[in-house]
Amino acid sequence: MTGLLMTLLAATPTVEGTWVSVDAKANQTAVDRAVDATGEPFGVLLKPLVVATLREKNPVFPSITIRRNKDAVTCVSGPLQATTIGGVGTLIGLDGSANELTHQLTDTSLTQVTWNELGRRKTVFSVSPDGDRLDVAIEVSSPRLPVPVRYLLQYRRATTRG
């Protein structure tokens, strides 16, 4: 019975680990399309500025690492390290601004929400049933945006589970 239990536990997918981009160009295209769609309502004069700002604030990082250590959950994307203790924390953004941060972690997903006075970003990291792929769904909303920026990025597992 112990061998069967160990096999079942080893086969359970987990969101924890290091992940690398499946296709960096496809991930960038997903961001570009979402940013262009959100910028469309701004018209000819403002759209280039809005799109440039949104692209700068929505970089595609080549890897993501998600770790849990007791009550602490850490998600590292590029130069950003988002750590919560008991689900709550603060994240310093790429622009140096402080953002409130929450994490909700299950075995197969991590929901990360950051916000400040300018807007909110919700990122859902979901592992595939086989545990080898990570889908990252992102939604950025702000009172200044007529529609949210929404896109999906795909990563593959770079490290073994466990």
Secondary structure per residue as TSV (DSSP state, phi and psi in degrees):
chain	resnum	aa	ss	phi	psi
A	1	M	-	360.0	-37.0
A	2	T	H	-63.1	-40.9
A	3	G	H	-62.0	-41.4
A	4	L	H	-64.8	-43.8
A	5	L	H	-61.8	-42.6
A	6	M	H	-63.1	-40.0
A	7	T	H	-64.1	-44.3
A	8	L	H	-64.3	-41.9
A	9	L	H	-65.8	-39.9
A	10	A	H	-66.4	-29.1
A	11	A	H	-85.0	-10.6
A	12	T	S	-71.9	120.8
A	13	P	-	-67.4	147.0
A	14	T	-	-134.4	144.7
A	15	V	S	-77.6	-15.8
A	16	E	-	-71.3	143.4
A	17	G	E	136.4	-171.0
A	18	T	E	-110.2	137.0
A	19	W	E	-127.0	142.9
A	20	V	E	-122.6	152.5
A	21	S	E	-56.9	132.8
A	22	V	S	-68.6	-46.4
A	23	D	-	-150.3	99.8
A	24	A	H	-58.3	-39.4
A	25	K	H	-65.5	-42.6
A	26	A	H	-65.1	-39.7
A	27	N	H	-63.9	-42.7
A	28	Q	H	-64.7	-39.6
A	29	T	H	-61.8	-39.6
A	30	A	H	-61.1	-43.4
A	31	V	H	-65.6	-47.2
A	32	D	H	-58.5	-43.7
A	33	R	H	-63.8	-43.3
A	34	A	H	-65.1	-43.1
A	35	V	H	-65.0	-43.5
A	36	D	H	-60.6	-42.4
A	37	A	H	-64.0	-40.4
A	38	T	H	-69.9	-33.8
A	39	G	H	-76.6	-19.3
A	40	E	G	-52.1	-47.1
A	41	P	G	-63.6	-12.2
A	42	F	G	-79.8	-10.8
A	43	G	H	80.2	177.2
A	44	V	H	-61.8	-38.5
A	45	L	H	-76.4	-44.8
A	46	L	H	-91.6	-23.8
A	47	K	H	-53.8	-46.7
A	48	P	H	-58.8	-38.8
A	49	L	H	-68.7	-44.9
A	50	V	H	-62.6	-47.2
A	51	V	H	-62.7	-44.3
A	52	A	H	-61.3	-42.6
A	53	T	H	-65.1	-44.7
A	54	L	H	-65.8	-38.4
A	55	R	H	-63.3	-41.6
A	56	E	H	-62.8	-35.8
A	57	K	H	-88.0	-1.7
A	58	N	S	-129.7	61.7
A	59	P	-	-71.7	154.8
A	60	V	-	-101.6	116.6
A	61	F	-	-91.0	145.3
A	62	P	S	-70.7	-20.4
A	63	S	E	-148.9	160.7
A	64	I	E	-138.4	137.2
A	65	T	E	-125.1	130.8
A	66	I	E	-122.0	126.5
A	67	R	E	-134.4	150.4
A	68	R	E	-128.1	136.4
A	69	N	E	-139.8	97.1
A	70	K	T	59.3	-117.7
A	71	D	T	-86.7	-6.0
A	72	A	E	-93.7	133.3
A	73	V	E	-121.7	130.3
A	74	T	E	-125.2	134.5
A	75	C	E	-126.1	120.1
A	76	V	E	-110.8	122.2
A	77	S	E	-130.7	111.5
A	78	G	T	57.0	-131.0
A	79	P	T	-82.0	-4.1
A	80	L	E	-90.4	131.9
A	81	Q	E	-124.3	110.3
A	82	A	E	-102.9	112.4
A	83	T	E	-122.0	132.7
A	84	T	E	-121.1	149.5
A	85	I	E	-121.9	118.8
A	86	G	T	70.2	22.8
A	87	G	T	90.0	-4.8
A	88	V	E	-128.3	144.2
A	89	G	E	-169.4	-168.6
A	90	T	E	-129.5	140.8
A	91	L	E	-122.2	130.0
A	92	I	E	-89.4	118.1
A	93	G	-	-73.6	174.8
A	94	L	T	-59.9	-29.2
A	95	D	T	-87.8	2.7
A	96	G	S	88.6	-0.8
A	97	S	-	-83.0	148.4
A	98	A	E	-83.9	135.2
A	99	N	E	-126.4	138.1
A	100	E	E	-68.6	152.3
A	101	L	E	-143.9	136.1
A	102	T	E	-131.5	149.3
A	103	H	E	-127.6	138.3
A	104	Q	E	-126.5	114.1
A	105	L	E	-112.6	131.3
A	106	T	-	-120.6	-178.6
A	107	D	S	-60.6	-39.4
A	108	T	S	-107.8	0.4
A	109	S	E	-154.1	157.2
A	110	L	E	-132.4	123.9
A	111	T	E	-105.7	121.8
A	112	Q	E	-117.8	126.6
A	113	V	E	-123.7	128.4
A	114	T	E	-122.8	148.9
A	115	W	E	-158.4	154.7
A	116	N	E	-149.3	-169.0
A	117	E	T	-65.5	-17.8
A	118	L	T	-90.0	-19.0
A	119	G	E	162.7	-168.3
A	120	R	E	-137.9	144.0
A	121	R	E	-129.6	124.5
A	122	K	E	-115.0	125.1
A	123	T	E	-123.5	124.8
A	124	V	E	-114.6	117.0
A	125	F	E	-98.1	116.6
A	126	S	E	-124.9	127.2
A	127	V	E	-87.9	144.6
A	128	S	-	-70.0	160.3
A	129	P	T	-57.0	-30.9
A	130	D	T	-84.3	-6.4
A	131	G	S	80.0	7.0
A	132	D	S	-103.7	-9.5
A	133	R	E	-127.9	145.1
A	134	L	E	-122.4	119.1
A	135	D	E	-94.5	133.3
A	136	V	E	-119.7	105.2
A	137	A	E	-97.3	125.8
A	138	I	E	-123.4	136.5
A	139	E	E	-133.6	123.9
A	140	V	E	-114.8	125.3
A	141	S	E	-130.1	153.5
A	142	S	-	-159.0	149.1
A	143	P	T	-60.2	-20.5
A	144	R	T	-84.1	-11.5
A	145	L	-	-105.0	129.4
A	146	P	S	-68.5	-29.2
A	147	V	S	-138.1	148.3
A	148	P	-	-69.0	158.4
A	149	V	E	-88.3	123.6
A	150	R	E	-131.6	130.6
A	151	Y	E	-155.3	164.8
A	152	L	E	-126.6	129.5
A	153	L	E	-113.5	152.5
A	154	Q	E	-125.2	136.0
A	155	Y	E	-130.3	160.6
A	156	R	E	-122.5	155.7
A	157	R	E	-67.6	131.4
A	158	A	-	-104.6	-21.0
A	159	T	S	-121.7	157.3
A	160	T	-	-72.1	153.6
A	161	R	-	-74.9	152.8
A	162	G	-	105.5	360.0
